[in-house]
Amino acid sequence: MKYTQLFTKTSKNNISDADSLNAKLLTQAGFISQEVSGVYNYLPLGLKVLRKIENIIRQEIDNIGGQEILMPSLSSLDSWVKSKRNTMDVLFHLDNLVLNPTHEELVTPLLKKFIFSYKDLPTAVYQIQTKFRNEPRAKSGLLRGREFIMKDLYSFHTNQEDLDNFYQKVQSAYTKIFKRLEIDDLTYLTYATGGTFSKYSHEYQTLCPTGEDEIHICQKCKVAVNKEIIAEQSVCPQCGGKLEKKQAIEVANIFKLGTKFTEAFNFKYLDSDNKLQPILMSCFGMGPSRIMGSLVEVFGDDKGLLWPQEVSPFTLHLIGLDGQSDDVYEALIQQGIDVFYDDRSVSAGIKFADADLIGIPTRIVVSKKSLEAGGLEIKNRKQEETKIISLDDVILKYGQKRT
């Protein structure tokens, strides 16, 4: 894509209502634009990042047997009355309808239409869907909004052992997701309260000095305890070791729901003796939009954004300072390389500053100096060091088409 085709613009102006690094940088770089408090437009570059995060999540959940569906954003208030959650303070009400903050009240009666026997279980369905929560004070950009994107996975089981086994599969899938997002070393499985569902649940917390959550981590076991339960769990729940206080951002959570929702909707199955038995349920949440904001909080710096390679809006940021730049761009896209080409008639300084702000991890510069040195200048966003590389080597390293 050529920069001159992009309708959005970068800005160096301070964002008056930006109360977090992710809100500031994503707005300045032209990735998002605030509509109202806690509600954002995703602009072309921002939507590309969001979709790539979603696709990583989708691939790993598909790999453990999740079946993707899409449920509506609106539901009947009656479903929330049945589950006794109609008094939740974050519910948006529209006459006798609810804008869903989560989907247990929809997925349970939905699966009841299709699941009858033990032969139909276990099963797991998920969606990547817009959620709505009437937060009294939306804040921190994409980290705490009134409208946000959520991957919610729901599993249904005949017994606790089967549920526990799938729970472990999801934990493994989440680890793979965080590795691909390059935050696995910073992200801890964290014990938290189980609310009305169980004694404990689990969160995934990513270490970040600006995070609003306080967790206490065990470096040995790679687990942590949320501040809310530290009084009752003052040592590592796995090894009994000492815990260290850190700030973090919650990027996912998982719950063993038991029969809370299946009983509310009278959802049971027939066992091998043709007797009705309760169905056990779990839910697994992960917020692609919250992850997007978290990546900015973790990796952003005083120059701008810095995306992990797999979710960068483009593979390469090509900066043209010479007449041969158009030819280089055409050669790269002919090889299937996803390139963002700064073809604007502006100074080199503006192009370099915008490249840092936008945060594509690999920058290629075509200039008279680089061509005289034998090729193109390549630089990693994390490093100051540059080197000269031939066009053929760029194609060999990043190209998808092979001759």
C-alpha positions, 0 to 999 in steps of 0.5 A: 500500500502506498502512503498517499493512498491512505486517507488517515494522517499521523499527528504530533499534537498532544491528544487532550483526552488521551489518558494512557500511552495506547490511546495517545500513540494509536491516535497520533499514528492514525490507528484509531479515532475516538467516537465517544468515551470508551468507544473507538473507530478502527482506522485502516492500519489499526484494523489490520493489527486487530484482525491479525491478533484475531487470526492468531487467536482463531488459529490456536483455538481451532487447533484445540477443536473450537468451533467458531460461531457468531451470536447476536449483540442483542438478546432478550432480558428474559435470558438474563433474568433466568440466570439471575444476572439481570441486575449487573451494573454494566448491562446496557438496557434497550427496552426489553433487550440487552446489549451483551457484555458476555454470552453465557445467557445466549450460548447455553440455550443455543447449545441446548437445541442441539446437544441431547446425549453423552454422544454429543459431548464434549463440545466447544464453541467460540466467537470473536464478537463485539461486547458492550459494558456500561463502564461508569468511567471508561478509561485507558484507551482500548484497555477499558472501553464501553464497546470492545472486541472479545473472543469468548470460548464456551465448553460443555462436558459430561464430567469434571475430569473431561472439563479439567482436561480441556481447561489444560488444553486451553491454557496450552493454546493461550501460551502459544498465542502469547508466544506469537504475540511476543509477550509470553515471557511477560505473561503470567497465569494468575489465580483470582477469585472465582466470583459466583462460579468457583473458589478460584478462576484464572487470569492471564496478566501481562507485566507492565509498569502502567498496568492497573492490576497488582499481582504477586508473581512466582518467578520459579513457577511462572504463576501469580496471585491477584491482589484480591486474594493475596490475603488468603494466598500469600505464597505461591499456590504451586510451590509455596515460594515467595511472591513478588509484587508487580503491576500488570494488565489482564489480557485473558481470563478462564472460568470453570462455571460448573452447572451455574448456567446449564441448570438455569436453562435446564440443559442436561444430557442423557447418559448411556443408561438413558438417565438425565445428567447435569452438563458442566461448563467452562468459559474462556475469554480473551480480548483482541482489542485489549491485547492491541492496547496492551502491546502498545503499553508494553512495547511503545516508546518515546518515538511511537509504536513498536509492533510484534512481527506477526501483528504488524500492519505490514511486513515492511515499511519502505521509505522512498528517497530516490527515483528508483523507489517505485521500482523497488516497491513494485518488485516487492509486491510482485513477490507477495511482500506486504509493504507500506510504501512512503511515497509522499513528497515530504522530507526524509526527517518526516518520513523517518519520524512517521516510520517510528510512530507507526511502528512497523518493525522492519524499515527499508530505505531506498536512497542515492546513498544506499544504491551507491553502497550496493542496495537498500538500507534495512533497519530494525525499529528496536535498534539504531544499527542499519546495514545494506542489503540487496533487493534480491536478499530482501525478496529471499527473506520476506517474499512468498513467491519463489521462482 
